[in-house]
């Protein structure tokens, strides 16, 4: 029996022979990345490419062509390069619409998230019957068809028979008798903001409530024992834990509010000044359908796509850093 065996040391323990070079430690094995998650993403990627490749590609092609009413009736479009972009982006009307759209988008997204988060906190604090009633009301508001919802608000703010004007007059504001909310740009966007926030709050509230339910009660109970008040619990416990959900909801809301079209269009049909109330989606519609300038409309559409990416990129980058 060898000396190492007598001491209980195995022969392959890594000790070098006397006078020989020391044994190198075994190289760590590289962890093999499983291929299954990537294979599961393939159907979704194929569906995404199939649904977006042709529309986006067609927009890019049309943005560098002269494509008007003649091309709608079979005349071949002509290549004009960047003329559509130069012609559209040197128009001051476009930049007024861009500034108006960005301001409208950010204000609506901020209000929607704040009000939705407040509803989520309320549902977390109230008793079960009240919470169920709130959830049903939110779902009913969310399920209402968009055209029906806008029509109801148009009735409410009608300058002749609207309930809002009647109520304000009853409260002593006689100047609102026969006041036309939709004929002035400022009050037009006030009504539009009320409609869009009302339609978007249910999604934010229910999403944030789902995030709040994931916060362990034991953590909140421990903080109360340590003397934390409600404000400290909100900023130091609830907010850090629901920040991923809040970031995703805010990102989606910014994208949706930047692409608002139908609500503005329906309100404009009630007599609003179109040139002073157009947002980007309505400006593209006016270029394409009213002026038959499909090449210019395609150029603005490409710009809206890039603007959406630019506005949402900071939030996407923050989400990627959190997941890293």
N, C-alpha and C positions, 0 to 999 in steps of 0.2 A: 504494500500500500504506500502511495507517495505521500510526501509531507502535506501537500495541499488537500489530498483526499482525507488525510487524518484530521485536518482542521475543518473539514466540511466545506471546502471551497471546490466548486465544480471545475472540471478541466477547461471549460470554455468560458471562464469568468472574465476574460479580457485582460488578464495579467500577461505582460510581455515576458518572453524568455529572458533569462539573465544575459545581459549584454546586447540583446536584440532591440529593434525599434518598438516603441509602444503601439499597441493595437489601436486603430482608428475606431471611433464610435460609429455604430451603424447609421447610415444616412436615413433621415426621416422620409417616410413614404408620403408622396404627394396625394392629397385628397382628390379623388376623382369626382368631378362635377356630374351629377346625374343628368341624363339627357331627357328624362321624362317631362320635366316642367317646360322645356323648350318645345318639345313635340306637342304638348297640350296647347301651346300658344299658336301653333300653326293654323288651325281652323279660324281662330279669331283674326289673325293677320290676313289670311286669304279673304275673309269676308270684308275686312276693312279696306283692303286694296281694291277689291272688286266694286265696292260701293263708292269709293272716292277717286279712284284713278281716272276714270273717264270724265266725271264732272270737272275735277280740278284741271286735268289735262286740256279739256275743251275750253275752259276759261283762259288758260295760259295762251292757247293758240288764238282764240278770238281777241285777246288783248293786244296782239300785234298785227291785227288785220282790220281792214275797213269792212265792217259788218253792219249793214243797215237794213232798210226796208227792201231794197233791191235783192239783197242776198236771201231774204226770207222767201222770195218768190223764185229762187233758183239761180240767180246770177252768182258767178263765182266770186268769192271774196278776194281782195287784193292785199298783198303784204305791205304794211306801212311801218314796220319796225316799232320804234318807241313813240311814234307820233300821237297815239292815243294817250299815253301817259303824260307827254308834254302838254297836250291840249287840255287835258282834264286837270292836271295838277297846277297849271298856271291860272286856273280859274279861282278867284277869291271865294266864290260860293262854296267850293268843296272844303276849304279850310275852315270856314265858318261852321259847316256841318260836322267836320271832324272835331273841332273844339266842343261843340254842343253835344256830340255823341259821347265823348270821353267824360265830360262833366256829368251828363245824365247817367252814364253807366256807373261811375264811381259813387255818386250820391245814392242811387238806388241800391247798389250792392251793399254799401255801408248800412243804410237804414234797414234793409231786409235782414242782414245778419244780426244787427243789434236787437231788433224787435223779435226775430226768431229765437235768439239766444235767451231773451227775457221770457218768452213763452216756455222755453224748455226748462228754465229755472223754476218758473211758476208751477209747471206740471210736476216737477220733482218735489216741490214743497207742499202741495195741497193734498187733501185726502183722495182716496181712490175714486169715489163717485164723481168728484169735481174734475179729476184728471181725465176720466173717461169721457165726460161731457166735453171738455176742451179738445180732446183728440177727435171726437166725432165732428165737432164744429170745424176743426182744421181740415179734416178729410173732406167734408162737404164743400168747403171753399176751394180746396185743391181739385176736387173732381168736377167742379162746374166748368162747362165748356167756355173757352175763351171768348167766343163771340157773344154768348149769352151774358157773361160777366161784364164785358165792355158795354153792351146795350143797356144793362141795368144802371151802370154808372152814368151813361149818357142821359137816361131819364132822370136820375137824381140831380144832375147838374144842369138840366134844361133851363134856359133863361125864361121860359114862359110858365111851365108847369112843374119845374123841379122842386123837390122837397127841400133841398139845401137852401135855395133862395128864400123859400117860404119860412123856413125855420130861422134863418138869420134876420129876416124882417120882423118876425115875432119876438125876437130877442132885442129888438130896438135898432138894428142896423138897416135903416130904411134905404141906404144907398145901394143895397143889393137887390132891390126890387127890379126885376127884369135884367139883372146883370148876366152878361154872356161870358161864361167861364172859358169857353173854347175859342173865342175870337181874339184873345190876347195871348201872346206866346208864354208869358210868365205863368198865368193861371192855367193855360193849356198843359204845360209840363207839370204843374202841381197836380192836376187831375190825373195825368198819365202816371205820375209817381205813385199816387194813391192806388191806382188800379194794379200796377205792376208789383208793388210791394204787397198788396193784399193777395195777389195770386201766388207770390213766391214765398211768403212767410211760412205756410204750412210745411213745405219741404225742409226748410232750414230748421224749423222748430222740432219736427219729428226726428230729423237726423241728429241734431244736437242733444235731444233728450235721450236718444239711443246711446250717444257717447257718454252722457252723464250717468246713465245706469251702470256703465262699466267701472265707475269709480267705486272702490271697495268702501263699504260703510265702516270697516275697522279702522281705515286710515283717518276718516273724518272723526270718528269717536276718539281716537288717540290724540288728534290735534285739539279736540275740545278739552280733553283731560289736561293737556299741556297749557291750556289757557288761550288758545287761538279763538278769535271772534269770527263772525261771519265774513267780514271783509278779508281777513287774512286767509281764511279757508278758500275763498273764491280766487284770490290772486296767486296763492302759493301752492294750492292743491288742485282745485278744479281746473283752472286755466292750463297749467302744464300738462295735465292728463288728457284734456280734450283738444289740445292745440292741433294735433293731426287732423281730427275731424273738422275743426274750425277752418283750417287752411284749405282743405279740399272743398268745403262748402263755399267759402269765399271765392275760390278760383272758379268754380262752376257758375257762381252767381255773376261774376264779372264777365265771363264769356257769354252767358245768356243775355245779360242786360246790354251788352254791346251790340248784340244782333237783334234787338227788338225791332219788329216791323209791323205785325198785324195790329197791335193795340194802337200804335200811332196812326196807322192808315185808317182804321175805323173811326178814330176821333177826328181825323182830318175831314172825313166825309160829312161831319156835322157842321161844317162851315169854317174850319180853322184856316188861317193863312198858311198855305203849303210851303212856300219858300222860307218862312220863318220858323217852321216847326218840323222840317225834315230832319231825320237822323240818317245814318249811313245806309241802312237798309232801304229806307224810303227814297233816298237820293239815287241809289242804284236802280230802284224800280222806276223812278221818273225818267232816268236816262234811257233805260231799255224800252219801257212800254210807251211812255209819252213822247219821247224824242226819237225813238227808233234808233238810238245810238248804242247798239249792242257791244261794239268794240270798246267804247268808253266805259260802259257799265262793267264789262269784264275787267278792265284795268282797275277800276275802283274796287271790284271784288277781290282782286289779288292784294290790293293795298289793305283791305279789311282783314284778310287772312294774316298778313304780316303784322298788322297792328294787334290782332288778337294774341299772336304768339309773343309779341313784345310786352303786352300788358300782363300776360299770365306767366312769363318766364321767371320772374323773381319768386313766385310762389312755387313753381315747379322745381326750381333749384333748391329752395328751402326744404321741400319734401324729399328731394333726393339726398340732401345732406342728413336729414333725420333718419332715413332708411339705411344710410351707409354705416 
